Every structure is written in structure tokens, then in C-alpha cells.
């Protein structure tokens, strides 16, 4: 997988690939942070669940912050 951008998912640094065609591929920037990515995902899911209990019409936006584009030499291959 070639990643095109780097950024943050909630509080976890990630690599992103938006050119996949079927949605965005997101992975933790370093494999040692895979567990932290999962924790952040569960925190986000809990926040969305609680919010939809209060407001059933709530449509969540994913907490991504894209901080830059990766050049060819910077691409991480997973």
C-alpha cells in the first residue's frame, strides 16, 4: 500500500491513502501505535454512540487532520 498523505486521527498519527477508489485507507504511522489507533477508534465510536442517543439525526464527521502530502521518497509501504 502506498500512502499519499500524513495526518492525525483523533490523537493518533496516521498515514492516509485517499486514492484507493473505495474510500480512504488509514493506518497508524508506526506499527507500535496500532493499539493506540484502536483505542482512539473506540473513543470516537463511544462519543458517536452517546451523541446519537441524544440526537438521532446527528451525522458524525471523522476527526481527521491532514498535515501534509507524502513525496515519493517519503512513502511508507505496508
Phi, psi and omega in degrees: 000128174260130179264147184253335184220162172238157181180206182228139169248107183058259180240024183236128177290135186223163166251143184234148172226102181270356184266014185286338178099321182250035181112179184270138174261129183230133176221151174301145184297325178233142184297335178292347179258011178301320179296323181290325175299316179297318178300315179296323178296318179292323176298315179297315179299319178296318179298318179294318179300312181296319181293321180288339174291326179277316183231098184294346180264005180294131176243110185287150171249133183291139184277068178258140171233113179273121185257349178175165177262140179274136175277167181304320180288342182265351186300130173268132177251127182250000000 
